[in-house]
Amino acid sequence: MGISVNGVEITDQDIELELPHHQKAGNPLKETVHELVLRALLLQEAARLGIEAEDDDERIEALFVQQVRVPEADDAACETFYRNRPELFASGEMVEARHILFQVTPTVPLDLLRETGEAVLDELKQHPERFEELARQYSNCPSGQVGGSLGQLTRGQTVPEFEDFVFRLAPGELGNRLLETRFGLHIVQVQRRIDGKRLPFEAVKAQIAETLTRQSWQRAVHQYLRILAGKADIQGVSLEGADSPLVQ
């Protein structure tokens, strides 16, 4: 494939050996090549700095420890996060919701699917009492047979994009747009909700500090990788926008 990092070739055999580890990625080959390029960059930098370890993973970890430093999150940052994301710290929060799923399939063009979904959503805005009827007619989810009902949902039960959307709706509210998730396009309505009890700040401060510190460290690592890539001679691939399992 003609890929090299500072003159060191990444061979087709290297790619074949790494590829099985990335089969769940959206683009397995692309993720594989990015991973190999980033590992090569990091191992070359570790060698330049004279960092020794028993294996490559430990050498990369030692490089991060030496070169990537972030301050721990202070109380002010933790309090701001707590104040701005109250939904993350509510115990017993629950919604009762229903949806209509327009599933994306290879045989149905996305534009046609979106057009159908928008038409059904417009009809529901005018005639909300037709939700169960239209769910049975259009939904590609088994819940369509029961009028789209998903029952009672708590946080963590659905994919993040669906959860974020549904927990923002008020009781009786119909989402004003189609929600797109990995499963397709959804029309969503919340029928009932229980807000739950908010946990006190002191009970979650350590958890928040750990989360913020980890996020800062991940941003710092990505920046470090971009700096290394910017100084390197990389042939055969672009790393623009690349994420790496190395730092996840």
C-alpha positions, -999 to 999 in steps of 0.1 A, spaced: 0 0 0 31 23 1 27 35 37 57 46 57 65 66 89 98 85 88 110 60 62 99 29 80 74 9 60 42 -4 73 37 -36 53 6 -54 40 15 -82 65 14 -57 94 -20 -46 82 -33 -82 79 -22 -90 114 -38 -59 130 -70 -58 109 -89 -85 130 -87 -62 160 -108 -35 143 -136 -54 127 -162 -35 148 -151 -1 135 -171 18 109 -141 14 85 -119 -14 97 -91 -9 72 -88 28 78 -88 23 116 -62 -4 112 -38 18 92 -43 48 115 -35 26 145 -3 12 130 9 47 119 3 61 154 20 32 171 50 36 148 51 73 156 50 67 194 75 39 194 99 59 173 96 89 197 101 65 227 133 52 210 145 88 204 140 96 241 157 64 252 126 50 269 129 13 276 103 -12 286 95 -49 284 71 -46 254 58 -20 230 26 -13 250 46 -5 282 70 16 262 41 37 248 25 40 283 59 52 297 61 78 269 27 91 278 36 94 314 68 113 306 54 136 279 17 141 286 9 160 318 -25 174 328 -36 190 361 -62 174 382 -96 189 380 -102 214 409 -133 220 429 -145 249 408 -144 229 376 -162 200 393 -189 223 406 -194 238 371 -198 203 356 -222 193 383 -243 224 378 -244 222 340 -251 184 338 -277 178 365 -292 149 346 -261 128 351 -265 128 389 -302 120 393 -310 88 410 -343 71 400 -349 93 369 -373 75 345 -394 82 314 -422 63 298 -418 67 260 -429 55 226 -414 58 192 -418 50 155 -386 36 139 -378 40 102 -350 15 99 -321 22 74 -316 -8 51 -295 -13 20 -326 -15 -1 -343 17 10 -327 51 0 -321 73 30 -337 103 13 -369 84 8 -369 71 43 -364 106 57 -391 120 34 -415 93 48 -405 100 84 -410 137 80 -445 132 65 -455 110 94 -441 135 119 -460 163 103 -492 143 105 -486 136 142 -480 173 149 -515 179 135 -531 147 149 -512 134 179 -540 109 187 -529 89 156 -495 79 172 -505 42 179 -521 38 145 -491 52 126 -466 32 148 -484 0 138 -484 10 102 -448 24 98 -425 13 126 -398 -12 119 -394 -19 156 -413 -48 173 -427 -21 196 -448 -9 167 -472 -38 174 -480 -22 207 -484 13 194 -447 21 196 -445 18 234 -410 13 249 -423 11 284 -403 27 313 -367 37 305 -339 46 328 -306 61 318 -282 36 304 -309 14 288 -307 29 253 -280 42 229 -266 76 241 -281 96 213 -316 83 219 -312 87 257 -300 123 254 -330 131 232 -357 114 251 -347 126 285 -349 162 273 -386 159 264 -413 170 288 -443 147 296 -466 145 266 -440 162 243 -435 150 208 -400 154 195 -400 182 169 -376 165 145 -365 131 134 -339 116 157 -311 98 139 -294 69 156 -274 39 144 -307 20 141 -324 45 118 -347 75 121 -371 78 151 -402 98 160 -402 100 198 -428 110 223 -425 110 261 -457 101 279 -446 103 315 -415 111 334 -401 109 370 -373 134 375 -356 114 403 -336 127 432 -304 146 426 -273 133 444 -255 158 465 -223 173 451 -200 158 478 -212 123 469 -202 126 433 -173 151 434 -146 124 432 -164 108 402 -166 141 384 -129 149 391 -119 116 376 -141 121 346 -127 156 339 -91 146 345 -96 117 321 -111 139 294 -83 164 298 -57 136 295 -74 123 263 -74 158 248 -38 162 257 -29 128 242 -47 137 209 -28 170 208 5 152 214 -3 127 186 -11 156 162 22 173 171 42 141 164 23 135 132 29 171 121 67 167 125 69 133 109 73 122 73 42 101 68 36 87 33 6 69 19 -21 80 44 -36 111 60 -43 112 97 -67 141 96 -95 135 121 -81 101 132 -89 87 166 -69 59 181 -78 30 204 -45 38 219 -61 66 239 -96 53 244 
